[in-house]
Amino acid sequence: MRAQYQELMASIIFCEAGNQPYEGQVAVGAVVMNRVKSSVYPNSIEAVIYQAGQFGPASTGWLDRVRSSRSYTATSMQAAADALAGANPIGDCLYFDQGGYGMKIGAHYFH
């Protein structure tokens, strides 16, 4: 299952955190995985990422353009692999933004 979702995960990581430190890229992947495990969100990676109102790049079409052109980076691909394998620098956080509270990694706050 992991390989099936690695490109999707790499694409959302690239869109959301491609300009962030590696740890921040893994953390975005960990948010997706935490949501999959949560009873509040859908129980698949694809359903979590494409859930209405959750990830901007999914609703604007940017995510699909990155996926179809495979324009994510090798770094985001590795961050995706690590997140899918269980790497999680953010504990049970379900959200990230550029607001002002939570655990700060790069420009994002995880909460």
RASULBEL-V220665 format. One record per backbone hydrogen bond with DSSP energy under -0.5 kcal/mol. NH is the residue of the N-H (numbers start at 0). CO is the residue of the C=O. E is the energy in kcal/mol with one decimal. If there is no record, write none. Layout:
# RASULBEL-V220665
NH_CO_E + NH_CO_E
This chain:
# RASULBEL-V220665
4_0_-1.2 + 4_1_-0.7 + 5_1_-1.0 + 6_2_-0.6 + 8_4_-2.9 + 9_5_-3.0 + 10_6_-2.2 + 11_7_-2.2 + 12_8_-2.5 + 13_9_-2.6 + 14_10_-2.4 + 15_11_-2.6 + 16_12_-3.2 + 17_13_-1.8 + 19_16_-2.2 + 23_20_-0.6 + 24_20_-1.7 + 25_21_-2.5 + 26_22_-2.2 + 27_23_-1.6 + 28_24_-1.7 + 29_25_-2.3 + 30_26_-2.0 + 31_27_-1.7 + 32_28_-2.3 + 33_29_-3.0 + 34_30_-2.2 + 35_31_-2.1 + 36_32_-1.9 + 37_33_-1.1 + 40_37_-0.6 + 47_43_-2.4 + 48_44_-2.4 + 49_45_-2.4 + 50_46_-0.5 + 50_47_-0.8 + 53_50_-1.8 + 54_50_-0.6 + 55_53_-0.6 + 57_54_-1.2 + 58_54_-1.4 + 59_55_-2.1 + 60_56_-0.8 + 62_56_-2.5 + 64_60_-1.9 + 65_61_-2.6 + 66_62_-2.7 + 67_63_-2.7 + 68_64_-1.9 + 69_65_-1.0 + 70_65_-1.6 + 76_72_-2.0 + 77_73_-2.2 + 78_74_-2.6 + 79_75_-2.1 + 80_76_-2.1 + 81_77_-2.6 + 82_78_-2.6 + 83_79_-2.8 + 84_80_-1.6 + 85_82_-1.4 + 86_81_-2.9 + 90_87_-0.6 + 92_89_-1.4 + 96_108_-1.8 + 102_109_-2.7 + 104_102_-0.5 + 104_107_-2.6 + 107_104_-1.9 + 108_96_-3.4 + 109_102_-2.9 + 110_94_-2.2
